[in-house]
């Protein structure tokens, strides 16, 4: 993707996040804007790093690393990043991620169905196993720490 493509996709994502934040959580667009811009800037920088750095890490790994560096206590912009991104409810970006994921797999449904009913059963079992595995780990950790 070119830089223009990234900017276009990120702009659409930002508008979607602000709309979801407004509709779902009554956070005004002006209040969401700084946090959305911070998230989009981190994503754009991560896309650039993924293109420049010879390590073949996914862009989301660079997003995570940059986000952690921007919000860590030794960062000069940590307070601003935490305060501005704090205005965005966690589920607002997830709305856009779900929409993009649905669009990306929608053109592959026919190919998935061609693989047969066994693949569908395996997929459901893998997703269910992952969910229950995460559930067990979370339950054990919460009990060990005394949270529940």
Secondary structure, 3 states (H helix, E strand, C coil): CCHHHHHHHHHHHHHHHHHHHHHHHCCCHHHHHHHHHHHHHHHHHHHHHHHHCCCCCCHHHHHHHHHHHHHCCCCCCHHHHHHHHCCCCHHHHHHHHHHHHHHHHHCCHHHHHHCCHHHHHHHHHHHHHHHHHHHHHHHHHHHHCCCC
